[in-house]
Amino acid sequence: MRNRFFTNSTDDIILAIDHMYNIHDCIIPISVEDIHKLISGAENVIMLHGKGSGNNRISNAIENAVLHACDVANGYNLFTAEKIIIKISYSSNSPIMIAELSEVSNLVNMFKSDTGFIWGISETQGSSYSVYMQIVASNLHKQ
């Protein structure tokens, strides 16, 4: 998985994001239409990935993903984004508990109140206790 920042919305972005979200066993799927809605008319788009494990695996995955924003979109503020897609993936052997999802709410509360969110959740096969967070955001403003 690669963290990327695009300054022009093109079909290449749609394909890259669609490839990132192309999982057949989604509980809450993200469609190409959702992706198109996110980048339509966008001046910029950022794709972030994070992995978390341990007792605070969702918090760790969020932190890991958000920290990449500084590297790939230097000078832009992630929390000024206008539209966001958040997708969480977890192993079928280690499902996400409702209590863990409060960390996603904490992340959402860091954005402007009029930010649009699209959610996705997928379950993967495997024995990993890790959680993977994928964030795609559009129209970030400079700091």
Secondary structure in CASP SS format (residue, H / E / C, confidence):
PFRMAT SS
TARGET T0000
AUTHOR 0000-0000-0000
METHOD secondary structure of the structure
MODEL  1
M C 1.00
R C 1.00
N C 1.00
R E 1.00
F E 1.00
F E 1.00
T C 1.00
N C 1.00
S C 1.00
T C 1.00
D H 1.00
D H 1.00
I H 1.00
I H 1.00
L H 1.00
A H 1.00
I H 1.00
D H 1.00
H H 1.00
M H 1.00
Y H 1.00
N C 1.00
I C 1.00
H C 1.00
D C 1.00
C E 1.00
I E 1.00
I E 1.00
P C 1.00
I C 1.00
S C 1.00
V H 1.00
E H 1.00
D H 1.00
I H 1.00
H H 1.00
K H 1.00
L H 1.00
I H 1.00
S C 1.00
G C 1.00
A C 1.00
E C 1.00
N C 1.00
V E 1.00
I E 1.00
M E 1.00
L E 1.00
H E 1.00
G E 1.00
K E 1.00
G E 1.00
S C 1.00
G C 1.00
N C 1.00
N C 1.00
R H 1.00
I H 1.00
S H 1.00
N H 1.00
A H 1.00
I H 1.00
E H 1.00
N H 1.00
A H 1.00
V H 1.00
L H 1.00
H H 1.00
A H 1.00
C H 1.00
D H 1.00
V H 1.00
A C 1.00
N C 1.00
G C 1.00
Y E 1.00
N E 1.00
L H 1.00
F H 1.00
T H 1.00
A C 1.00
E C 1.00
K E 1.00
I E 1.00
I E 1.00
I E 1.00
K E 1.00
I E 1.00
S E 1.00
Y E 1.00
S E 1.00
S C 1.00
N C 1.00
S C 1.00
P C 1.00
I C 1.00
M C 1.00
I H 1.00
A H 1.00
E H 1.00
L H 1.00
S H 1.00
E H 1.00
V H 1.00
S H 1.00
N H 1.00
L H 1.00
V H 1.00
N C 1.00
M C 1.00
F C 1.00
K C 1.00
S C 1.00
D C 1.00
T C 1.00
G E 1.00
F E 1.00
I E 1.00
W E 1.00
G E 1.00
I E 1.00
S E 1.00
E E 1.00
T E 1.00
Q C 1.00
G C 1.00
S C 1.00
S C 1.00
Y C 1.00
S C 1.00
V E 1.00
Y E 1.00
M E 1.00
Q E 1.00
I E 1.00
V E 1.00
A E 1.00
S E 1.00
N C 1.00
L C 1.00
H E 1.00
K E 1.00
Q C 1.00
END
